[in-house]
Amino acid sequence: MADPLEVERKLAVARDKKDEGDKAFKAGSLQPALRAYHESLMYLQGIDKSGLKNAFQPAPSLTDSADPPQEKTEVDEMVEKIYANMSACHIKQENWRRAHETADKALAKNPDNYKALFRKGKAFGELGYFERAEGILQDLAKKSTADAAAANAEIARLRALDKERDREQTRKLKGWLNRASKTTPLGPTASDSDATLVGSSSKNSVSDSDAKPAVEKAFIEEV
């Protein structure tokens, strides 16, 4: 049976580390925030549901024929919030793969964590999985009418980003075909110049579409 004092000690340290991470995030110190969140998870690793219940409740009777329904513990809630907060950190760093992974871990604890759901959709979109991102954000809009505006705004932004990427790929392909069809390289052609300018013009366009609407702030700026 788990030692109640040891369980409480680990929980206390984990709480302190999470609070430390929250404060660092709000101050804009993302790496210290991620480090504190990781340390909090390390303390929580050895406290699973059974261990937590054994520490504070009598062991279930051996004659019980069915497992009791699983209840959400403080450990579950902390792990959910920590992973959701880590996802926000990774989004700010534009580390989209880690943002998706950590949001997914938060959702494994609570499928209705709307902040994690938004962050997962945003990360998928930035990774180029537009259809999956749109499906996630549409699901969020259905689940939470209060968050529908933010979800729909992000869907619109991702659609614009998808179209811009398609246009850029088309321009690059045309530039490559024009260069391949030339027989004597007499210098840069209009198509060469266009291909050279694709990066700057496309970058500006995508950057403009990346401007976060006010309704998105709660999903990215808050933990």
C-alpha positions, 0 to 999 in steps of 0.5 A, spaced: 500 500 500 502 506 498 504 511 503 499 517 504 505 521 506 509 520 500 503 520 496 502 527 499 509 529 498 509 528 491 503 531 490 505 538 493 512 538 489 508 537 483 503 542 485 509 547 486 512 545 480 506 546 476 505 553 479 512 555 477 511 553 470 504 557 470 508 563 472 514 562 467 509 562 462 505 568 463 512 572 464 514 569 457 519 565 459 517 558 455 523 554 456 523 555 464 516 554 464 517 547 460 522 545 464 518 546 470 512 542 467 516 536 466 519 536 473 512 536 475 510 530 471 516 527 473 513 527 480 506 525 478 509 519 474 509 514 480 502 516 483 497 513 478 489 512 480 490 505 484 496 508 488 492 514 490 486 510 492 490 505 496 493 511 499 487 514 502 482 509 501 481 501 504 483 496 499 477 494 495 474 487 497 476 481 493 469 478 493 467 484 488 466 481 481 466 488 477 471 493 477 468 500 480 468 506 475 474 509 474 474 516 477 478 522 475 483 524 481 487 530 482 493 527 478 489 526 472 487 533 472 494 536 474 497 531 468 491 534 463 492 541 465 500 540 464 500 537 458 495 542 455 499 548 458 506 545 455 502 545 448 501 552 449 508 553 450 510 549 444 505 553 439 508 560 442 515 556 439 512 554 433 514 547 435 508 544 431 509 537 432 510 537 440 504 542 440 500 536 437 503 531 441 502 534 448 495 537 446 493 529 444 496 527 451 491 532 455 485 530 451 487 523 453 485 525 460 479 529 458 476 529 451 473 535 452 479 540 454 477 545 449 483 549 449 487 542 448 482 541 442 483 548 439 491 547 440 491 540 437 487 543 431 492 549 430 498 544 430 495 540 425 493 545 420 500 548 421 503 541 419 499 541 413 494 536 415 488 541 413 483 536 413 484 533 420 485 540 423 478 543 420 475 536 423 478 538 430 476 545 430 469 543 427 468 538 433 470 544 438 465 549 435 459 543 436 461 542 443 462 549 445 458 554 442 462 559 446 468 557 443 465 557 436 467 564 433 475 562 435 474 555 432 471 558 425 476 564 425 482 559 425 478 554 420 478 561 415 485 562 417 488 555 415 484 555 409 487 561 406 494 558 408 492 552 404 490 556 398 497 560 399 501 554 399 497 551 393 499 557 389 506 557 391 507 550 389 504 552 382 508 558 381 514 553 383 512 548 378 511 553 373 518 556 374 521 549 374 518 547 367 519 554 364 527 553 366 527 546 363 524 548 356 529 553 355 535 551 350 540 556 351 541 560 358 542 567 356 540 570 363 534 570 368 527 570 365 521 573 367 519 566 370 526 565 373 525 572 377 518 570 379 520 564 382 526 568 386 520 572 388 516 567 391 519 566 397 518 573 399 511 575 396 508 568 399 512 569 406 508 576 407 502 573 405 502 567 410 505 572 415 499 577 414 494 571 415 498 569 421 495 575 425 491 572 431 484 574 432 482 577 438 478 571 440 484 566 439 488 569 445 484 565 450 487 559 447 494 561 446 495 566 451 492 563 457 494 557 462 
